[in-house]
Amino acid sequence: MFKRSLADVEKTPFFVDWGNGTSHRLLTQADNMGFTVCHTVVRKGTECILEYRNHLEACYCIGGSGEVEDMKGTVYPITVGDIYVLDQHDKHYLRGGKDEDLILVSVFNPPLKGTEVHNVKDKGGSAY
């Protein structure tokens, strides 16, 4: 058993500014749990195209608001208590709220190494 806090992670390379927000990678591949858990903040007013070619991801909103849009144009508003699931390695737009950050608990399978960073300036989207 072990315990880890956001403050603990901030002292390591597993605290990542991923481009439009931050990610505390609380569990990573090195922890041998078979999945990753992150505390993810999407900054208000931001938008990016993301894709996880090697991971499935589920995100549970614990604060703020924002939205996810699939590549067909369907927009899913996200507020506290909502979960969105990228079960097909879905390429998607991720947007922070207009007036507030979107705060998520993100789970990845298989686990992340923990230091991956998106290139949100790539107009075609960022993937890993």
N, C-alpha and C positions, 0 to 999 in steps of 0.2 A: 504494500500500500504506500502511496505517497500523496502529498498535497502540493499544489502549485497555485500561485496567485498571479493576477495581472501584473502586480509590481515585480514579482520574481521574473516574469517573462520579459519585462521591459529592460532588464539588465543583460539580455542575451540577443543573439542574432535572430531569434524566433519572434521578435517584435519587429514587424515589417510595415513600412509605409508602402502600400501596394499601388500607389498612384492617385487614387481618388478617396483614400481613407487609410485606415490602419487595421492591422490584424495581429492580435496576440495569438500565436500558435501554441495553445495550451497543452495539446497532445500532438506529437509528431511520430514519424516512422520510428525514430530511435526509442520510443517508449514501448514498442512491441505490443500495442493494443489492437492493431488491425484497422484503425481509423484515426482521423485527425479531428480535433475539436478546436475551433477558433472563436475568439470574441472579435467580431468584425464591425468596424464603423465605416459607413459610407457617408462621406461629407455631403452636407446639404448643397443643392444646386449643381451637383456633378452628374455626369453621364459617361458611360463607357460601354463598349462591346466586349463581352467576355465569353470564353469557351474553355471547358475543361475536357480535353481529349482523352486524358488518362485517368480521370477521377469522376465519380458521381458525387453530387453535392446536394445537401438539404440545408436550408437556412430558416431558422426560427426567429421571428422578430420579437425582441425584448424591449425595444424602445424606439421612439420616433416614428418616422414614416418614410416611404419612398415607393418605388415601383420597379417591376420587372416587365420587360416586353420581349415576346418571342419574335423570331424572324418572320413570322406571318403577320405581325402587327397587332397581335392580341396583347393588351396591356393589363397587368395584374397589379392593382394597388396593394401595397403591403403596409399593414399597421400592426400594432402590438397584438400578439396572439396568433398571427398568421404564420404559416410555413409555406415555403415554395421549394419545389423539388425538381432538380435537373437530372432526371432519370434516364435521359437519352444523350448525354453529353451535349445538351442543348446550347447552341450559341444564343446569346441574349444580350439585351441592353439592361444595364443596372443603373438606377437613378436614385440619388439621395433625395430627400424631401425638399420642397421649395423653401421651407422655413426652418427645417430641423434635420439633423443627421438621422440616418437609418442605422439602428444598432441591432446586430444579428448574432446568434450563435450558429456557426457554420460547421457542418460535419462533412468530412471527405472520406470516401472509400475508393480505392486503397488510400492509405495515409500519405500526406505530403512529407517531403523531407523537412520542410518548415521554413526554408529561406527563399522560396520561389517569389518572384515579383512580376506583376503585370507590366506591360508596356501600353498604357492607356492612350498614348499619343498616336498609336498605329490606327489609322482610319479604318482598316479592315478588321480590327479587333485584336485582342490579346488572348493567347491560348497557352496552356501548358498541361 
